[in-house]
Amino acid sequence: MDRQTCDPATSPSYLCAMSDAFPDLDLGLPEPRGERRVVVAMSGGVDSSVTAALLKEAGYDVVGITLQLYDHGSAVGRKGACCAGQDIYDASLVAERIGIPHYVLDYESRFRESVIDDFADSYLRGETPIPCVRCNQTVKFRDLLSTARDLGAEALATGHYVRRVMGAAGPELHRAVDPGKDQSYFLFATTPEQLAFLRFPLGGLTKEQTRDHARRFGLEVQDKPDSQDICFVPNGNYAEIVKKLRPGAADPGEIVHLDGTVMGWHEGIVHYTIGQRRGLGIGGRKGEDGTPDTDPLYVVRLDPESRRVIVGPRAALGATTVRIGEVNWLGTGALSRSGDAVRVAAKLRSTQGPATGTLYRDASGARLELDDPQFGISAGQAAVFYDAGQGTRVLGGGWIVGTDAGDNGAPVETASARLTASNPPRISPVFVAE
């Protein structure tokens, strides 16, 4: 595939726009490009397909690899999720279209062990996991990167919307140009060694520019919708998957207010997450004078050992201290030893904006002291650190282990310690809100 040029008199307007915005794709590898092999992780979606096409057009020796990650029989014909049966077929069509070799590798057992089992166990621990991060951390950026090296590749390219920028001390990870598609939160676990080998050609593009490229190349996936669900969870019903893998996740238990009042019953903690307000199934409750208490209740804690879902007011969700484990540091200098501190802008959920604070290294990982309380912080989610200045560079991240309550300084983990045999929960008169 030769690089297409723009003639304003005869070329479509989007081709000219693309030529101006994306004149060449230089991966920083030695010339000649035709002797530089680049493996592209092809999921069958438009992003990875355009990545492969752009690299082929730029003159690199491109090899496409698609991973079969879960039961192919149940995946055939299913669309809307990464690495499903239809997606594998789409990836092969794209590879044929742009003229590159394409291989499908069976990573099902690795994926089950590193991602699916971890996902189910995380819910059993009362956490809210992010399997896409675990997949990037293990199967894609550990196992696939090793396979790419075995194939003689000098780089592994993906369709993620994130930028790899060369800094004074080596490659840095930065937010994508398109804030609506930025995926840097999900790539915090990328190590410096992996980042040296990885390339992200789409980090400087918007999604619409990517689709324009797909139309320019005539790719069959040019209008294919983005994946929405967790790839191994049919129809987004993750609770059913967890219950199938770990039946204990469906054990019933009490829904208890922070003050010890039993509000109702649940059918498994797997159905709940920290900060959840809707779908609690407990209606409201009455105060001591018999009048309805209309203040909304939120899930503030999950206790897997007692199978209790603890609820309370929104104020109980506020936290200014976040404890973080498995820290991966991509910054320079600071946070290399216990006691180090650095100012950061931290994202505590993928859908939330960054919050400023100070990050301290300690013996167990790291501690984030937030400038202002944040709400709905859940163990199992990621805390991702960006530079406190422009906020574009990823300094690192880790897994949230727990928080301290923002109002009284008591650890959230012990907020319901009063619910013991010596102080049993009370049964509350409840009413169903109309």
C-alpha positions as CSV (number, residue, x, y, z in Angstrom):
1,M,0.0,0.0,0.0
2,D,1.6,3.2,-1.1
3,R,1.0,6.5,0.7
4,Q,-1.8,8.5,-0.9
5,T,-1.2,12.2,-1.8
6,C,-3.7,15.0,-1.8
7,D,-4.7,16.8,-5.0
8,P,-7.2,19.5,-4.0
9,A,-8.7,19.4,-7.5
10,T,-9.5,15.7,-7.5
11,S,-9.2,14.3,-3.9
12,P,-11.9,14.2,-1.3
13,S,-11.7,17.0,1.2
14,Y,-11.1,14.6,4.1
15,L,-8.0,13.2,2.3
16,C,-6.4,16.6,2.1
17,A,-7.3,17.3,5.7
18,M,-5.6,14.1,6.7
19,S,-2.5,14.8,4.7
20,D,-2.1,18.1,6.4
21,A,-2.9,16.8,10.0
22,F,-1.0,13.6,9.7
23,P,1.8,14.1,7.0
24,D,3.9,11.0,8.0
25,L,4.1,8.3,10.6
26,D,7.6,8.1,12.1
27,L,8.0,5.6,14.9
28,G,11.6,6.7,15.6
29,L,13.1,3.5,14.3
30,P,16.2,3.4,12.2
31,E,15.8,3.5,8.4
32,P,15.0,1.9,6.1
33,R,11.5,1.4,7.3
34,G,10.9,-1.6,5.1
35,E,13.4,-3.5,7.3
36,R,11.7,-2.6,10.5
37,R,9.1,-5.0,11.6
38,V,6.1,-3.7,13.7
39,V,3.5,-6.0,15.2
40,V,0.0,-4.5,15.4
41,A,-2.5,-5.8,18.0
42,M,-5.6,-6.0,15.8
43,S,-8.9,-6.4,17.7
44,G,-11.1,-6.1,14.6
45,G,-12.3,-2.6,15.4
46,V,-11.7,0.6,13.5
47,D,-8.9,1.9,15.7
48,S,-6.5,-1.0,15.5
49,S,-7.4,-1.5,11.8
50,V,-6.4,2.1,11.0
51,T,-3.3,1.7,13.0
52,A,-2.2,-1.2,10.9
53,A,-3.1,0.6,7.6
54,L,-1.2,3.8,8.6
55,L,1.9,1.8,9.5
56,K,1.7,-0.2,6.2
57,E,1.3,3.0,4.3
58,A,4.3,4.6,6.1
59,G,6.5,1.8,4.7
60,Y,7.0,-0.5,7.8
61,D,7.1,-4.3,7.7
62,V,3.7,-4.8,9.5
63,V,2.4,-8.0,11.0
64,G,-1.1,-8.1,12.4
65,I,-1.9,-10.3,15.5
66,T,-5.4,-10.9,16.9
67,L,-5.8,-12.6,20.2
68,Q,-8.5,-15.2,20.8
69,L,-9.2,-14.5,24.5
70,Y,-12.2,-16.5,25.4
71,D,-14.5,-19.3,24.2
72,H,-14.6,-19.0,20.4
73,G,-17.7,-21.0,20.1
74,S,-19.8,-18.7,22.3
75,A,-18.2,-15.6,20.6
76,V,-18.9,-16.4,17.0
77,G,-21.2,-13.8,15.4
78,R,-21.2,-11.6,18.5
79,K,-20.4,-7.9,17.8
80,G,-19.7,-5.0,20.0
81,A,-16.9,-6.5,22.1
82,C,-13.2,-6.8,21.6
83,C,-11.8,-10.0,20.3
84,A,-15.1,-11.8,19.7
85,G,-15.7,-14.2,16.8
86,Q,-16.9,-11.5,14.4
87,D,-14.1,-9.2,15.4
88,I,-11.5,-11.9,14.6
89,Y,-13.0,-12.3,11.1
90,D,-13.1,-8.5,10.6
91,A,-9.4,-8.2,11.5
92,S,-8.5,-10.9,8.9
93,L,-10.5,-9.0,6.3
94,V,-8.6,-5.7,7.1
95,A,-5.3,-7.5,7.0
96,E,-6.1,-8.9,3.6
97,R,-7.3,-5.5,2.3
98,I,-4.1,-3.7,3.3
99,G,-1.8,-6.6,2.4
100,I,-0.2,-7.7,5.6
101,P,0.3,-11.1,7.2
102,H,-2.2,-11.8,10.0
103,Y,-2.2,-14.4,12.7
104,V,-4.7,-15.4,15.4
105,L,-3.1,-16.6,18.7
106,D,-4.9,-18.6,21.3
107,Y,-4.4,-16.8,24.6
108,E,-7.6,-18.1,26.2
109,S,-5.9,-19.9,29.1
110,R,-3.7,-16.8,29.9
111,F,-6.7,-14.5,29.7
112,R,-8.8,-16.7,32.0
113,E,-6.1,-16.9,34.6
114,S,-4.9,-13.2,34.5
115,V,-8.1,-11.4,33.8
116,I,-11.3,-13.4,34.2
117,D,-10.4,-15.2,37.4
118,D,-9.0,-11.9,38.9
119,F,-12.2,-10.2,37.9
120,A,-14.4,-12.7,39.8
121,D,-12.1,-12.8,42.8
122,S,-12.1,-9.0,43.0
123,Y,-15.9,-8.9,43.3
124,L,-15.7,-11.6,46.1
125,R,-13.4,-9.2,48.0
126,G,-16.0,-6.4,47.7
127,E,-14.0,-4.5,45.1
128,T,-15.0,-3.0,41.8
129,P,-12.5,-4.3,39.3
130,I,-11.3,-2.9,35.9
131,P,-10.6,-6.0,33.8
132,C,-9.4,-3.9,30.8
133,V,-6.5,-2.6,32.8
134,R,-5.5,-6.1,33.9
135,C,-5.7,-7.2,30.3
136,N,-3.4,-4.4,29.2
137,Q,-1.1,-5.1,32.1
138,T,-0.8,-8.8,31.6
139,V,-2.0,-10.4,28.4
140,K,-1.4,-7.5,26.0
141,F,1.6,-5.6,27.3
142,R,3.4,-8.5,28.9
143,D,2.6,-11.7,26.9
144,L,1.9,-10.2,23.5
145,L,4.9,-7.9,23.7
146,S,7.0,-10.9,24.4
147,T,5.5,-12.7,21.3
148,A,6.2,-9.6,19.2
149,R,9.9,-9.7,20.2
150,D,9.9,-13.4,19.3
151,L,8.7,-12.5,15.8
152,G,11.6,-10.1,15.3
153,A,9.5,-7.0,15.8
154,E,11.2,-3.7,16.9
155,A,7.9,-2.2,18.1
156,L,4.3,-3.2,19.2
157,A,1.6,-0.8,18.0
158,T,-1.9,-0.6,19.3
159,G,-5.0,1.5,18.6
160,H,-5.2,3.1,22.0
161,Y,-5.8,6.9,22.2
162,V,-2.8,7.9,24.2
163,R,0.5,9.6,23.3
164,R,4.0,8.4,23.6
165,V,6.2,11.5,23.8
166,M,10.0,11.5,23.9
167,G,11.3,13.5,26.9
168,A,14.7,14.3,28.2
169,A,14.9,11.0,30.2
170,G,13.2,8.8,27.5
171,P,9.7,8.1,26.4
172,E,6.8,9.5,28.4
173,L,3.1,8.6,28.5
174,H,0.7,11.5,27.8
175,R,-3.0,12.0,27.4
176,A,-4.5,11.8,23.9
177,V,-5.2,14.9,21.9
178,D,-8.9,14.0,21.9
179,P,-10.1,14.3,25.6
180,G,-13.3,12.4,24.8
181,K,-11.3,9.3,23.7
182,D,-8.3,9.5,25.9
183,Q,-7.4,6.1,27.3
184,S,-4.4,7.0,29.5
185,Y,-6.3,6.0,32.7
186,F,-6.4,2.4,31.5
187,L,-2.7,2.3,30.6
188,F,-1.2,3.5,33.9
189,A,0.4,0.0,34.5
190,T,2.6,0.3,31.4
191,T,6.2,0.0,32.6
192,P,9.1,2.1,31.3
193,E,10.5,-0.9,29.6
194,Q,7.2,-1.7,27.9
195,L,6.8,2.0,26.9
196,A,10.1,1.9,25.1
197,F,8.8,-0.8,22.8
198,L,5.2,0.4,22.4
199,R,3.8,2.8,19.9
200,F,0.4,4.6,19.8
201,P,-0.1,6.1,16.3
202,L,-3.7,7.4,17.1
203,G,-2.8,9.5,20.1
204,G,-2.7,12.7,18.0
205,L,-6.0,12.1,16.2
206,T,-9.7,12.5,17.0
207,K,-12.1,9.6,16.5
208,E,-13.6,11.2,13.5
209,Q,-10.1,11.6,11.9
210,T,-9.5,7.9,12.5
211,R,-12.8,7.1,10.8
212,D,-11.8,9.4,7.9
213,H,-8.6,7.4,7.5
214,A,-10.7,4.1,7.5
215,R,-12.8,5.5,4.7
216,R,-9.7,6.6,2.8
217,F,-8.3,3.1,3.0
218,G,-11.7,1.5,2.1
219,L,-11.8,-0.6,5.3
220,E,-14.9,-2.6,5.9
221,V,-14.9,-1.6,9.6
222,Q,-15.0,2.2,8.8
223,D,-18.5,2.6,10.5
224,K,-18.2,-0.2,13.0
225,P,-19.4,0.9,16.5
226,D,-17.0,1.1,19.3
227,S,-17.0,-1.8,21.8
228,Q,-19.0,-1.0,24.9
229,D,-19.1,-4.1,27.1
230,I,-16.4,-6.0,28.9
231,C,-15.4,-8.4,26.2
232,F,-16.1,-11.6,28.1
233,V,-19.4,-10.5,29.6
234,P,-22.4,-11.2,27.4
235,N,-24.9,-8.3,27.3
236,G,-23.0,-6.5,30.0
237,N,-24.4,-8.7,32.7
238,Y,-21.2,-9.1,34.7
239,A,-23.0,-10.3,37.9
240,E,-24.1,-13.5,36.1
241,I,-20.5,-14.2,35.0
242,V,-19.2,-13.7,38.5
243,K,-21.9,-15.9,40.1
244,K,-21.2,-18.6,37.6
245,L,-17.4,-18.5,38.3
246,R,-17.8,-17.9,42.1
247,P,-21.1,-19.0,43.4
248,G,-20.5,-17.5,46.8
249,A,-20.9,-14.0,45.3
250,A,-24.6,-14.7,45.2
251,D,-25.0,-15.5,48.9
252,P,-27.7,-13.3,50.4
253,G,-27.1,-10.9,53.3
254,E,-28.2,-7.8,55.1
255,I,-28.3,-4.2,53.9
256,V,-27.4,-2.3,57.0
257,H,-27.2,1.4,57.7
258,L,-24.1,2.9,59.3
259,D,-26.0,3.3,62.5
260,G,-26.6,-0.4,62.7
261,T,-30.2,-0.5,61.4
262,V,-31.1,-3.3,59.1
263,M,-32.7,-1.8,56.1
264,G,-33.3,-4.9,54.0
265,W,-31.8,-7.9,52.3
266,H,-29.7,-8.4,49.2
267,E,-29.0,-11.3,46.8
268,G,-25.3,-11.0,46.7
269,I,-22.7,-8.3,47.1
270,V,-21.8,-8.7,43.5
271,H,-24.8,-6.5,42.6
272,Y,-23.4,-3.5,44.4
273,T,-20.6,-1.0,44.2
274,I,-19.3,1.8,46.3
275,G,-21.2,5.1,45.7
276,Q,-24.3,3.3,44.2
277,R,-27.6,5.0,44.9
278,R,-30.1,3.5,42.6
279,G,-31.3,-0.1,42.7
280,L,-30.7,-0.7,46.4
281,G,-34.2,-2.1,46.8
282,I,-34.7,-0.6,50.3
283,G,-37.0,2.4,49.7
284,G,-36.6,4.9,52.5
285,R,-37.0,4.7,56.2
286,K,-38.8,6.4,59.1
287,G,-37.2,8.5,61.8
288,E,-37.9,8.2,65.5
289,D,-40.9,10.5,65.2
290,G,-42.4,8.3,62.5
291,T,-41.9,10.8,59.6
292,P,-40.2,9.6,56.5
293,D,-36.5,10.2,56.2
294,T,-36.1,11.2,52.6
295,D,-32.3,11.7,52.5
296,P,-30.9,9.4,49.8
297,L,-28.8,6.5,50.8
298,Y,-25.6,5.3,49.1
299,V,-23.5,2.1,49.3
300,V,-20.6,3.2,51.5
301,R,-18.9,-0.1,52.1
302,L,-19.1,-3.8,51.2
303,D,-18.3,-6.4,53.8
304,P,-17.7,-9.7,52.0
305,E,-17.0,-11.7,55.2
306,S,-20.3,-10.8,56.8
307,R,-22.0,-10.5,53.4
308,R,-23.3,-7.1,54.5
309,V,-23.9,-4.1,52.2
310,I,-23.4,-1.0,54.3
311,V,-25.4,2.2,53.3
312,G,-25.3,5.7,54.6
313,P,-25.6,9.4,53.5
314,R,-23.4,10.9,50.8
315,A,-21.2,12.6,53.4
316,A,-20.0,9.1,54.5
317,L,-18.5,8.6,51.1
318,G,-16.2,11.6,51.3
319,A,-12.5,10.7,51.7
320,T,-9.3,12.8,51.6
321,T,-6.8,9.9,52.1
322,V,-6.5,7.1,49.6
323,R,-4.2,4.1,50.1
324,I,-2.8,2.6,46.9
325,G,-1.0,-0.6,46.1
326,E,1.0,-2.1,43.2
327,V,2.2,1.3,42.3
328,N,3.8,1.7,38.8
329,W,5.9,4.9,38.6
330,L,6.6,6.5,35.2
331,G,7.7,9.9,36.5
332,T,11.3,10.9,37.0
333,G,13.1,11.3,40.3
334,A,10.4,11.6,43.0
335,L,8.6,8.6,44.6
336,S,11.5,6.2,44.2
337,R,11.8,5.6,48.0
338,S,9.7,5.7,51.1
339,G,9.0,9.2,52.3
340,D,9.2,10.9,48.9
341,A,6.3,13.1,47.9
342,V,5.1,14.8,44.8
343,R,2.1,17.0,43.8
344,V,-0.3,15.3,41.3
345,A,-3.6,15.5,39.6
346,A,-5.2,12.1,40.3
347,K,-8.1,10.4,38.5
348,L,-9.9,7.9,40.9
349,R,-12.4,6.7,38.3
350,S,-12.2,6.7,34.5
351,T,-15.3,8.9,34.2
352,Q,-14.3,11.4,36.8
353,G,-12.1,14.5,36.4
354,P,-8.7,14.8,38.1
355,A,-8.4,15.9,41.7
356,T,-5.3,17.6,43.1
357,G,-3.4,16.2,46.0
358,T,0.0,15.1,47.3
359,L,1.3,11.6,46.7
360,Y,3.5,10.0,49.3
361,R,5.5,6.8,49.0
362,D,5.3,4.5,51.9
363,A,6.2,0.9,52.9
364,S,3.0,-0.6,51.6
365,G,2.8,1.4,48.3
366,A,1.6,5.0,48.3
367,R,-0.8,7.3,50.1
368,L,-2.7,10.1,48.3
369,E,-3.7,13.1,50.4
370,L,-6.4,14.9,48.5
371,D,-6.8,18.7,48.7
372,D,-10.6,18.3,48.8
373,P,-12.8,15.3,49.7
374,Q,-13.7,13.0,46.8
375,F,-16.8,10.7,46.8
376,G,-17.5,7.1,45.8
377,I,-13.9,6.0,45.8
378,S,-13.9,2.2,45.5
379,A,-11.2,-0.5,46.2
380,G,-10.3,-2.3,43.0
381,Q,-10.5,0.9,40.9
382,A,-7.3,2.6,39.7
383,A,-5.7,5.8,41.0
384,V,-3.8,7.4,38.1
385,F,-1.5,10.3,38.6
386,Y,-0.9,13.1,36.2
387,D,1.5,16.0,36.4
388,A,0.0,18.8,38.5
389,G,0.9,21.5,35.9
390,Q,-0.6,20.9,32.5
391,G,-2.0,17.6,33.6
392,T,-1.2,15.7,30.3
393,R,1.7,13.5,31.4
394,V,0.9,10.2,33.2
395,L,3.3,9.9,36.2
396,G,2.0,6.5,37.1
397,G,-0.7,4.8,39.0
398,G,-1.8,2.0,41.2
399,W,-4.8,0.0,42.6
400,I,-6.9,1.6,45.2
401,V,-6.7,-0.5,48.4
402,G,-8.9,1.7,50.7
403,T,-9.7,5.1,52.0
404,D,-10.1,7.1,55.2
405,A,-13.4,8.8,55.9
406,G,-13.4,12.5,55.2
407,D,-15.6,13.6,58.1
408,N,-14.2,12.1,61.2
409,G,-10.8,10.5,60.1
410,A,-12.0,7.0,60.9
411,P,-11.0,4.3,58.4
412,V,-13.9,3.4,56.1
413,E,-13.0,-0.3,56.6
414,T,-14.0,0.0,60.2
415,A,-17.0,2.3,59.8
416,S,-19.4,-0.5,60.7
417,A,-17.3,-2.2,63.3
418,R,-20.1,-1.5,65.8
419,L,-22.2,-4.1,63.9
420,T,-21.1,-7.0,66.2
421,A,-22.7,-9.7,68.2
422,S,-22.5,-7.5,71.3
423,N,-24.2,-4.7,69.5
424,P,-26.6,-6.4,67.0
425,P,-28.2,-4.5,64.2
426,R,-31.7,-3.0,64.7
427,I,-34.6,-3.6,62.4
428,S,-35.8,-0.4,60.8
429,P,-39.4,0.4,59.9
430,V,-39.2,1.1,56.2
431,F,-41.5,2.6,53.7
432,V,-41.7,2.3,49.9
433,A,-41.2,5.6,48.2
434,E,-44.0,6.3,45.7
